[in-house]
Amino acid sequence: MYIAMNRFEVVKGREADFEAVWRSRPSRLATVPGFVEFHLLRGPETGDFTLYSSHTVWTNKAAFVAWTESDAFREAHRSTGEARGLYRGHPNFEGFEVVSRLLPQDVEAA
């Protein structure tokens, strides 16, 4: 599995606007081969921003890379410019290969 995350520093007071952009943007992720799930995460607040992260899970890194090169990716990111002024700087990308995974059903009953 592969996890792709983008971290956003959203300007304080613009959180609802930022979330609205994400809720209204077109997504065809469910139709993309290798896509597992997506989460938009709201993190801690600091003095002048609130931390957010987009978090997608993929079957493997190759599936993620294929998506970034697809028409679905370009369509999903077409309105990125509309979010200008909502966050500080560019999002910070982080990609992770899953090396260990534990699910509730994997834990023995105590």
Order of alpha helices (4+ residues) and beta strands (2+ residues): beta-alpha-beta-beta-alpha-alpha-beta
